[in-house]
Amino acid sequence: MITIAKILLTTTVERLGHVGEVVTVAAGYARNYLLPQGLGVEPTEHNVARYAKERAAHEVELMKREQRALLLRDKLADQMLTFERKAHDDNRLYGSVRAEDIAARVEELVGEHIETSRIHLEHAIEQLGPHAVTIALYKDITVDVRVQVNEEGAKGE
């Protein structure tokens, strides 16, 4: 028989809840992990009132992040990220275009840092030409950017 416990979260816990939320968890999880780690407290009237302010501040921060992500999506939607690389005769690149390169170019163009883990590349770009890359900006907000890889020193481009 599994007993349950109600816990007031003092910090956001991934896949469980946000600061100030009262969640129902297994008693052992609360007793052995959440309480000793300081991630939760007993949901007394005093504790609920105490963390209500932090919850409100946290929600405001989440709204700001979402707004920034929407603005960044709008800025990136029309951008073409162009790279120049040396290439073999069959259009294979000597040096590939990686997520780090794309993140650096985005930061250069719009002034926003994007973690490389948010740039979805199945593998590094190793061919000349156009490519589509998806960047996860925040929660379910994504943007598809166009990446063009040209041959270094090519004339007329």
C-alpha positions in Angstrom: 0.0 0.0 0.0 1.4 3.3 -1.1 0.7 6.3 1.2 0.5 9.7 -0.3 1.6 13.1 1.0 0.8 16.7 0.1 3.8 18.9 -0.3 4.2 22.6 -1.0 7.1 23.1 -3.5 9.6 25.7 -2.5 11.3 25.5 -5.9 10.3 24.4 -9.3 10.8 20.6 -9.7 11.0 19.3 -13.2 7.9 17.2 -14.2 6.3 17.8 -10.8 5.4 21.4 -10.4 6.3 25.0 -9.9 7.2 27.0 -6.7 4.2 27.6 -4.5 2.2 24.7 -5.8 0.8 22.0 -3.5 1.4 18.6 -5.1 0.4 15.1 -4.1 3.3 12.6 -4.1 4.2 9.3 -2.6 5.0 9.7 1.1 8.5 8.1 0.6 9.3 10.5 -2.2 8.4 13.4 0.0 10.2 12.0 3.1 13.3 10.8 1.4 13.9 13.3 -1.4 11.7 16.5 -1.4 11.9 17.4 2.3 15.6 16.6 2.9 16.7 18.5 -0.3 14.7 21.5 0.7 12.5 21.3 -2.4 9.2 21.2 -0.4 7.6 21.8 2.9 4.5 20.9 4.7 1.6 22.9 3.2 0.5 24.8 6.4 -1.5 28.0 6.1 1.7 30.0 7.0 3.8 28.2 4.4 1.2 28.6 1.6 1.0 32.4 2.3 4.8 32.6 2.4 5.3 31.0 -1.0 2.4 32.7 -2.7 4.5 35.8 -3.4 7.3 33.6 -4.8 4.8 31.8 -7.0 3.5 35.1 -8.3 7.0 36.3 -9.1 7.8 33.0 -10.8 4.7 33.3 -13.0 5.7 36.8 -14.0 9.2 35.5 -14.9 7.6 32.6 -17.0 5.5 35.2 -18.9 8.6 37.3 -19.6 10.5 34.3 -20.9 7.6 33.4 -23.2 7.3 37.0 -24.5 11.1 37.1 -25.2 10.8 33.7 -27.0 7.9 35.0 -29.2 9.9 38.2 -30.1 13.0 36.1 -30.9 10.9 33.7 -33.0 9.6 36.7 -35.0 13.1 38.1 -35.5 14.5 34.7 -36.6 11.6 33.7 -38.9 12.9 35.9 -41.8 16.6 35.4 -41.3 18.9 33.4 -43.6 22.1 32.2 -41.8 24.9 32.1 -44.3 28.1 30.2 -43.8 31.2 29.9 -46.0 33.2 26.7 -45.9 35.8 25.0 -48.1 34.3 22.1 -50.1 35.3 19.1 -52.1 34.4 18.8 -55.8 31.2 16.8 -54.8 29.9 19.6 -52.6 30.9 17.9 -49.3 32.4 20.3 -46.8 35.9 20.0 -45.3 34.5 21.5 -42.1 30.9 21.0 -41.1 28.4 23.5 -39.8 27.5 22.5 -36.3 25.0 23.7 -33.7 27.7 25.8 -32.0 28.2 27.7 -35.3 24.5 28.3 -35.7 24.1 29.5 -32.1 27.1 31.9 -32.6 25.6 33.3 -35.8 22.1 33.8 -34.1 23.8 35.7 -31.3 25.7 37.8 -33.8 22.6 38.7 -35.8 20.0 39.3 -33.0 22.0 39.5 -29.8 20.3 36.6 -28.1 22.2 33.6 -26.8 20.7 30.2 -27.6 21.9 27.0 -26.0 23.2 24.5 -28.5 20.9 21.8 -27.1 17.9 23.8 -28.3 19.2 23.6 -32.0 17.8 20.4 -33.6 20.3 19.0 -36.0 20.2 15.2 -36.7 23.8 15.5 -37.8 26.2 18.4 -38.6 25.6 20.0 -42.0 28.2 18.6 -44.3 26.9 19.7 -47.8 26.8 23.0 -49.6 23.4 24.5 -50.3 20.3 25.3 -48.3 19.3 23.6 -45.1 16.4 23.9 -42.7 17.1 23.9 -39.0 14.6 24.0 -36.1 15.4 25.9 -32.9 13.3 25.3 -29.8 13.1 28.6 -28.1 10.8 28.0 -25.1 8.4 25.2 -24.2 6.4 24.7 -27.4 7.7 27.8 -29.2 10.0 26.8 -32.1 11.3 28.5 -35.2 12.6 27.1 -38.5 15.6 29.0 -39.8 17.1 28.7 -43.2 20.8 28.0 -43.3 22.8 28.5 -46.6 26.2 27.0 -46.9 28.3 28.6 -49.7 31.7 27.6 -51.0 34.4 29.7 -49.5 35.9 32.1 -52.1 33.1 31.3 -54.7 32.4 34.2 -57.1 29.0 35.5 -57.9 27.4 34.7 -54.5 
